[in-house]
Amino acid sequence: MNEDHPVEHDPVTSQSLGRGPVGLLYVGDVQALRRADSVRFDTRETQSGLDAWIEADLFPPSVAEPRIYTATEQRLFPEADASDRRRRIAVAADIAGFDAQQRWHDRHLPGATAYALISPARLDEVWRSIAAFLRVGDVLRLHWRADNTIDWLADPTLHRDELSIAVHRGRRRWMFLLDVQIRPEPVRMITRI
């Protein structure tokens, strides 16, 4: 087995033993991200800093129709509930933005939580392009930016939040703008406690 190309991992064991950097993609991770019906991006503040993950999901076409998952789908999406299957990939993340006192935070905006969803993922051209670009051994990192002021918004109740994904491959690094949302406070992509 080539050390540069990890084959597979047990998500609980490899994180607790500190194997590989956070966000390191294994074979099953890349395959699941390409086959997912939806892809969720979450970043939450905890006692130890920020917890972040990407969750690839499979689900039935409707609540009334059960879905029979193949052996490959069960392997790629190991977590299950009544009808859905998912695979969670821990990644590194940062949330940049202004706090309540208008101080800029480059890495960790205090009290911030971020969430974005791409569904249906197989129809989203940007996500399909990124998923096709990913390789085993890449390391992913989420970059959230709250209240980006690149565009002037006429309505002061609206906020422009962005999610970018960084792909590290050896010494190379690529950054992809994944999602931009302009929304009012209660339904923003990045919220503060």
C-alpha positions in Angstrom: 0.0 0.0 0.0 1.4 3.4 -1.0 1.7 5.7 2.0 0.7 8.7 -0.1 -2.7 7.2 -1.0 -4.7 6.0 2.0 -7.0 3.1 1.2 -9.7 3.2 3.8 -10.2 4.1 7.4 -12.5 3.7 10.4 -13.5 7.3 11.1 -13.6 6.8 14.9 -10.4 4.9 15.2 -8.3 7.1 12.9 -9.4 10.3 14.5 -8.8 9.1 18.0 -5.4 7.8 17.1 -4.4 10.9 15.2 -3.7 9.2 11.9 -3.2 11.6 9.1 -4.2 15.2 9.0 -7.9 16.2 9.5 -9.6 16.3 6.2 -7.5 13.6 4.6 -9.6 11.8 1.9 -9.6 8.1 1.6 -11.0 6.0 -1.3 -14.4 5.6 0.2 -14.6 9.3 1.0 -14.0 10.3 -2.6 -16.4 7.7 -3.9 -19.1 8.8 -1.5 -18.7 12.5 -2.3 -19.2 11.7 -6.0 -22.3 9.4 -5.4 -24.1 11.5 -2.8 -27.7 12.7 -3.2 -26.9 15.6 -1.0 -23.8 17.1 0.7 -23.9 19.0 3.9 -21.2 21.3 5.3 -21.2 22.0 9.0 -18.9 24.0 11.3 -19.7 24.4 15.0 -18.0 26.0 18.0 -17.0 23.6 20.8 -15.0 23.8 23.9 -11.8 22.8 22.0 -12.3 25.2 19.0 -14.2 24.4 15.8 -15.6 21.1 14.8 -16.2 20.8 11.1 -17.3 18.0 8.8 -18.7 17.2 5.4 -21.6 14.8 5.3 -22.5 12.9 2.2 -26.0 11.5 2.2 -28.1 9.0 0.3 -31.9 8.9 0.7 -34.9 7.4 -1.0 -36.7 9.3 -3.8 -39.7 9.9 -1.5 -40.8 9.2 2.0 -43.4 6.7 0.7 -40.9 4.7 -1.4 -38.3 2.7 0.5 -34.9 2.5 -1.1 -32.9 -0.7 -1.1 -29.2 0.1 -0.8 -26.6 -1.9 -2.6 -23.6 -3.5 -0.7 -21.4 -0.8 -2.2 -23.7 2.0 -1.0 -23.8 0.4 2.5 -20.0 0.3 2.6 -19.6 3.9 1.3 -22.3 5.3 3.5 -21.9 3.3 6.7 -24.1 5.4 9.1 -27.8 4.7 8.8 -31.2 5.6 10.2 -34.7 4.6 9.2 -34.3 5.4 5.5 -31.2 7.4 4.9 -27.5 6.5 4.8 -24.6 8.9 5.3 -20.8 9.3 5.5 -19.2 12.0 7.7 -15.8 13.3 6.9 -14.0 15.4 9.5 -12.3 18.5 8.1 -10.5 21.6 9.3 -12.4 24.9 9.0 -12.3 28.6 9.8 -15.0 31.2 10.0 -13.9 34.8 9.2 -16.0 37.8 9.9 -16.8 40.8 12.1 -18.0 40.2 15.7 -20.7 42.3 17.4 -18.2 45.0 18.2 -17.1 45.2 14.5 -13.7 43.6 15.2 -12.4 41.4 12.3 -11.6 37.8 13.0 -9.5 36.1 10.4 -9.9 32.5 11.6 -12.4 32.0 14.4 -15.4 34.2 14.7 -16.6 33.8 18.3 -20.0 32.2 18.7 -20.4 31.4 15.0 -22.0 28.3 13.5 -22.0 27.7 9.8 -24.1 25.4 7.6 -24.7 24.8 3.9 -26.4 22.1 1.9 -26.1 21.1 -1.7 -29.1 19.1 -2.8 -29.5 17.4 -5.2 -25.8 17.1 -5.4 -25.7 15.2 -8.6 -27.4 18.1 -10.4 -25.2 20.8 -9.0 -22.5 21.5 -11.7 -20.1 23.3 -9.4 -20.2 20.4 -6.8 -20.0 17.8 -9.6 -16.8 19.5 -10.9 -15.2 19.7 -7.4 -16.1 16.1 -6.6 -14.6 14.9 -10.0 -11.4 17.0 -9.2 -10.9 15.3 -5.7 -8.3 12.5 -5.4 -7.4 10.0 -2.7 -4.9 11.7 -0.4 -6.2 15.2 -0.9 -6.8 17.2 2.3 -9.9 19.4 2.5 -10.5 22.6 4.5 -13.7 24.7 4.7 -13.4 28.5 4.6 -16.5 30.4 5.7 -16.7 34.2 5.3 -19.5 36.1 7.1 -20.7 39.4 5.8 -18.5 39.6 2.8 -18.6 43.2 1.7 -17.4 42.6 -1.9 -20.9 43.7 -3.1 -22.8 46.6 -1.8 -26.2 45.5 -0.5 -28.9 48.2 -0.5 -30.9 46.4 2.2 -29.1 46.6 5.6 -31.0 43.5 6.8 -29.3 41.3 4.2 -26.0 39.5 4.7 -23.7 38.0 2.1 -22.1 34.8 3.4 -19.7 32.5 1.5 -18.3 29.0 1.7 -15.1 28.1 -0.1 -13.4 24.7 0.0 -9.6 24.4 -0.2 -8.1 21.2 -1.7 -4.5 20.5 -0.7 -2.6 18.0 -2.8 1.0 17.7 -1.8 2.5 21.2 -2.1 -0.4 22.4 -4.3 -3.5 24.2 -3.1 -6.7 25.0 -4.9 -9.6 27.1 -3.6 -13.1 26.8 -5.0 -16.0 29.1 -4.2 -18.8 26.6 -3.3 -21.7 28.7 -2.2 -22.8 32.3 -1.8 -26.0 33.2 0.0 -27.6 36.6 0.5 -30.2 36.3 3.3 -31.6 38.0 6.3 -30.5 37.3 9.9 -32.6 34.3 10.9 -31.9 32.2 7.8 -28.2 33.0 7.1 -25.6 30.4 6.2 -23.4 31.7 9.1 -25.2 32.5 12.4 -23.9 33.8 15.7 -25.1 32.7 19.2 
